[in-house]
Amino acid sequence: RNKLSLSQILSQIGFQHRKDYVTTLGKLVASRYADGLFPQYKRAQDGSVYNLTAKKELILHFVDCLMGAIELYKQRMEWLTSESRQIFGVIQEQCIVIVLDFGTAAPTEFDLCRDALSMVLVEQVTQVAQFNLIRAAQNLMKWQQKSTPVSEHTVKSAVTWLWKLDHMTAASHINSAEALLEAMSDEAVEAVYYFAVGDVPVDTKQLLLEKVSDGPCPVNTVSFNAREDETIIFLKDLSRLGKGSQHKLKQVFIVLLCTLVISTGTSKGSRKLMWCYPSGLVVWKSSSVPCSLASIWYGWWKWIYSTWLVGYFILGISHVVRISLH
């Protein structure tokens, strides 16, 4: 990305065609001494004209640099949108609690949720310092009483605990709020991840908004297979309210996920978790600093698109220079 923006490249391969104010004419007039001497490029953004003086070798050098940069960003995008990062984005906090609210998940969906959470634990939680798991239920269930240091043993223990959980019917509307409050009560926690499966009941929504609004740490929300648009809107509002007063940057990440179960064999238990983004995917963020997957994704594609335009321009200029050299 070093000196590869359009303005930076133009300043290195030519100079701006200047205008000056002529008093007798009462208007800006461009100089004409360079007309016909150099290939020219007019910027669409502001209409400024550049006289291009670079040699063919320099033009081709920038083409190679731009193509290399685009390839690096493509690789980065593939990484950011693969595996567990599709579910939780990139977990950046060093001490987190994941609150599990399985809602009215069917048995097969319950297993898919545990597949997804196991993936997050193995791929991302192993990279943080401390973590804990809390399940919203009639009788609140905690993997550990407080956030626990990450190690190979503790992550395996958490995965085992996760798969020993029983499938239950929907909990009371107060249980989700109790689980979030319990997660935020740990003073070491930097952020809470609220993993909500399906739709959030109406009587639960207002209670969650009230309890989270004065929370001491950010609440990131992940929506798994919500059926109603109102659920996504609610989780967006919940994340905006769930901001810690001692944190300057509050990351909000809401993702609507599609799941697909495919047969991988003849046995009934054979299944594979597949992820895809549904049409109309909506991702919200409240921070102006692009750190979550949603914002990084948008930033990468915006940069790649602008870089492609610059590359297209450079290729066009190289063609003009090639013609002028011949």
C-alpha positions in Angstrom: 0.0 0.0 0.0 3.0 2.3 0.3 2.6 5.2 -2.2 0.1 3.3 -4.3 -2.9 5.6 -4.2 -3.8 7.4 -7.4 -2.6 10.8 -6.2 0.7 9.3 -5.0 1.3 7.5 -8.3 0.4 10.5 -10.4 2.9 12.6 -8.5 5.6 10.1 -9.3 4.9 9.6 -13.0 4.2 13.2 -14.0 3.2 16.7 -12.8 0.0 18.6 -12.6 -1.0 20.9 -15.4 -1.4 24.2 -13.7 -3.9 27.0 -14.0 -3.6 30.6 -13.0 -5.9 33.5 -12.7 -5.7 36.1 -15.6 -6.9 39.5 -14.4 -7.7 40.8 -17.9 -9.8 37.8 -18.7 -11.2 37.4 -15.2 -10.9 33.7 -15.1 -8.5 30.7 -14.6 -6.5 29.9 -17.7 -4.4 26.7 -18.1 -1.0 26.9 -19.6 -0.6 25.6 -23.1 3.1 24.9 -23.4 2.7 21.2 -22.6 -0.1 20.6 -25.1 0.9 17.8 -27.4 4.2 17.2 -25.6 3.0 14.7 -23.0 0.2 12.2 -22.6 -2.3 13.7 -20.2 -4.7 12.3 -17.6 -7.7 14.0 -16.2 -8.9 13.0 -12.7 -12.6 12.4 -12.5 -12.7 13.4 -8.8 -11.7 17.1 -9.2 -11.0 17.5 -13.0 -7.3 18.2 -12.4 -5.0 17.4 -15.4 -1.6 15.7 -15.1 1.1 15.7 -17.7 2.7 12.2 -17.7 6.5 12.1 -18.1 7.4 8.7 -16.7 9.3 6.1 -18.7 7.8 2.8 -19.7 9.8 0.9 -17.1 8.4 3.0 -14.2 4.9 2.6 -15.4 5.3 -1.2 -15.6 6.9 -1.2 -12.1 3.7 0.4 -10.7 1.6 -2.2 -12.6 3.5 -5.0 -10.9 3.3 -3.3 -7.4 -0.5 -2.9 -7.8 -1.1 -6.4 -8.9 1.0 -7.7 -6.0 -1.0 -5.6 -3.5 -4.3 -6.8 -4.9 -3.2 -10.4 -4.6 -2.2 -9.8 -0.9 -5.5 -8.3 -0.2 -7.3 -11.2 -1.9 -5.5 -13.6 0.4 -6.3 -11.5 3.4 -10.0 -11.5 2.4 -10.1 -15.2 2.0 -8.6 -15.6 5.5 -11.0 -13.1 7.0 -14.1 -14.8 5.5 -13.2 -18.4 6.2 -13.9 -20.8 9.0 -14.7 -19.4 12.5 -14.1 -15.8 11.4 -17.4 -16.1 9.4 -19.2 -16.6 12.7 -17.4 -14.3 15.2 -15.3 -12.1 13.0 -11.8 -11.7 14.4 -11.8 -11.9 18.2 -9.4 -9.1 19.4 -10.0 -8.9 23.1 -7.7 -10.9 25.4 -10.3 -11.8 28.0 -13.8 -12.8 26.8 -17.0 -14.5 27.9 -19.3 -16.2 25.4 -22.9 -16.3 26.5 -24.8 -19.1 24.9 -28.5 -18.5 24.3 -29.8 -21.5 22.3 -33.4 -20.3 22.5 -35.8 -22.6 20.7 -33.2 -24.4 18.6 -34.2 -27.8 17.3 -32.0 -30.8 18.2 -30.2 -30.7 14.8 -29.7 -27.0 15.0 -28.4 -27.3 18.5 -25.7 -29.6 17.2 -24.8 -27.2 14.4 -24.5 -24.5 17.0 -22.1 -26.6 19.0 -20.1 -27.4 15.8 -19.8 -23.6 15.2 -18.8 -22.8 18.8 -16.2 -25.6 18.9 -14.7 -24.2 15.8 -14.5 -20.7 17.4 -12.9 -22.2 20.6 -10.2 -24.2 18.7 -9.3 -21.6 16.1 -9.7 -18.3 17.9 -10.1 -18.6 21.7 -6.8 -20.4 21.7 -5.2 -17.1 20.7 -6.6 -15.0 23.6 -5.5 -15.0 27.3 -8.6 -15.8 29.3 -12.2 -17.0 28.5 -15.3 -18.5 30.0 -18.6 -19.9 28.7 -22.1 -19.3 30.2 -25.3 -20.8 29.1 -28.6 -19.0 29.6 -31.0 -21.4 31.1 -33.5 -21.8 34.0 -30.6 -22.8 36.1 -27.6 -20.7 34.9 -24.8 -22.9 33.7 -21.1 -21.8 33.8 -18.1 -23.7 32.5 -16.0 -22.0 35.1 -16.8 -19.6 37.9 -14.5 -16.9 36.5 -12.6 -16.4 33.3 -9.8 -19.0 33.0 -6.4 -18.8 31.4 -6.2 -20.3 27.9 -4.3 -23.5 27.5 -4.6 -26.7 25.4 -6.2 -28.4 28.4 -8.7 -25.7 29.2 -9.9 -25.3 25.6 -10.4 -29.1 25.3 -12.3 -29.0 28.6 -14.5 -26.2 27.3 -15.3 -28.2 24.1 -16.1 -31.3 26.2 -18.4 -29.3 28.4 -20.1 -27.8 25.4 -20.9 -31.2 24.0 -22.2 -32.5 27.3 -24.9 -29.8 27.4 -28.4 -31.1 27.1 -30.9 -29.9 24.6 -33.5 -27.9 26.5 -36.7 -26.0 25.6 -36.7 -22.2 25.6 -35.7 -20.6 28.9 -37.5 -17.9 30.8 -37.3 -14.4 29.4 -35.2 -13.3 32.4 -32.5 -16.0 31.9 -30.8 -14.3 29.0 -30.4 -11.1 30.9 -29.1 -13.0 34.0 -26.5 -14.7 31.9 -25.3 -11.4 30.4 -25.2 -9.7 33.8 -23.2 -12.7 35.2 -20.7 -12.5 32.3 -20.2 -8.7 32.8 -19.7 -9.2 36.6 -16.3 -10.6 36.0 -14.0 -7.6 36.4 -11.3 -9.1 34.2 -13.6 -9.5 31.1 -12.9 -7.1 28.2 -15.9 -8.1 26.1 -18.9 -10.3 26.1 -20.1 -12.3 23.0 -23.8 -12.9 23.1 -24.5 -15.9 20.8 -28.2 -15.9 20.1 -29.8 -18.8 18.2 -33.1 -18.1 16.4 -35.3 -15.2 17.3 -35.4 -13.4 20.6 -38.8 -13.4 22.3 -40.5 -10.0 22.6 -40.6 -10.0 26.4 -36.9 -10.7 26.5 -35.9 -7.8 24.3 -36.7 -4.9 26.6 -35.2 -6.6 29.6 -32.0 -7.2 27.8 -31.8 -3.5 26.6 -32.3 -2.3 30.2 -29.7 -4.6 31.7 -27.0 -4.1 29.0 -27.2 -0.3 28.8 -25.1 0.3 31.9 -22.8 -2.6 31.4 -19.1 -2.2 32.2 -17.8 -3.8 29.0 -18.8 -4.0 25.3 -21.4 -6.6 24.3 -20.8 -8.1 20.8 -23.8 -10.0 19.4 -23.8 -12.9 17.0 -27.2 -14.0 15.5 -27.4 -17.6 14.4 -30.2 -18.4 12.0 -32.6 -15.6 13.0 -35.9 -15.9 11.1 -37.2 -12.4 11.7 -35.7 -9.1 10.6 -36.8 -7.6 14.0 -34.3 -9.9 15.7 -31.4 -8.5 13.8 -32.6 -4.9 14.4 -32.9 -5.7 18.1 -29.4 -7.2 18.3 -28.1 -4.1 16.5 -29.6 -1.9 19.2 -28.4 -4.2 22.0 -24.8 -4.0 20.7 -25.0 -0.2 20.4 -26.2 0.1 24.0 -23.7 -2.5 25.3 -20.7 -0.2 25.5 -18.3 0.0 28.4 -17.7 3.5 29.8 -14.0 2.7 30.3 -13.4 1.7 26.6 -12.9 4.2 23.9 -13.4 1.7 21.1 -16.5 -0.4 21.1 -16.7 -3.1 18.5 -20.1 -4.3 17.4 -20.5 -7.3 15.1 -23.8 -8.7 14.1 -24.0 -11.5 11.4 -27.0 -13.3 10.0 -25.8 -16.8 9.1 -27.2 -19.5 6.9 -26.5 -23.1 7.7 -26.7 -26.2 5.5 -26.5 -29.8 6.6 -25.2 -32.1 3.9 -24.8 -35.9 4.0 -21.2 -37.0 4.2 -21.9 -40.7 4.4 -24.4 -43.4 5.0 -24.7 -43.1 8.7 -27.4 -40.9 10.2 -25.0 -39.1 12.3 -22.9 -37.9 9.4 -23.1 -34.2 8.9 -20.9 -31.3 7.9 -21.3 -27.7 8.9 -21.4 -25.4 5.9 -21.5 -21.6 6.0 -22.7 -19.2 3.4 -23.9 -15.5 3.6 -27.5 -15.1 2.7 -28.7 -12.5 0.2 -29.4 -9.2 2.0 -26.7 -9.9 4.7 -26.7 -6.9 7.0 -23.7 -6.1 9.3 -23.6 -3.2 11.7 -20.8 -1.6 13.6 -20.7 1.4 16.0 -17.0 2.2 16.1 -15.4 4.5 13.6 -12.2 2.5 13.8 -12.4 -0.5 11.4 -11.3 -3.4 13.5 -14.1 -6.0 13.3 -14.5 -8.4 10.4 -17.4 -6.4 9.0 -15.5 -3.1 8.8 -12.3 -4.7 7.7 -14.1 -6.6 4.9 -15.7 -3.3 3.7 -12.3 -1.6 3.9 -10.5 -4.3 2.0 -13.0 -4.4 -0.8 -13.1 -0.6 -1.1 -9.3 -0.5 -1.3 -9.1 -3.4 -3.8 -11.7 -1.6 -6.0 -9.9 1.7 -5.9 -6.6 -0.1 -6.5 -8.1 -1.9 -9.5 -9.2 1.4 -10.9 -5.6 2.8 -10.5 -4.2 -0.4 -12.1 -6.6 0.0 -15.0 -5.5 3.6 -15.3 -1.8 2.6 -15.2 -2.3 0.0 -17.8 -4.0 2.5 -20.0 -1.2 5.0 -19.5 1.4 2.3 -20.3 -0.4 1.7 -23.6 -0.3 5.4 -24.4 3.4 5.6 -23.5 4.1 2.5 -25.6 2.4 4.1 -28.6 4.3 7.4 -28.0 7.6 5.6 -27.8 7.0 4.0 -31.1 
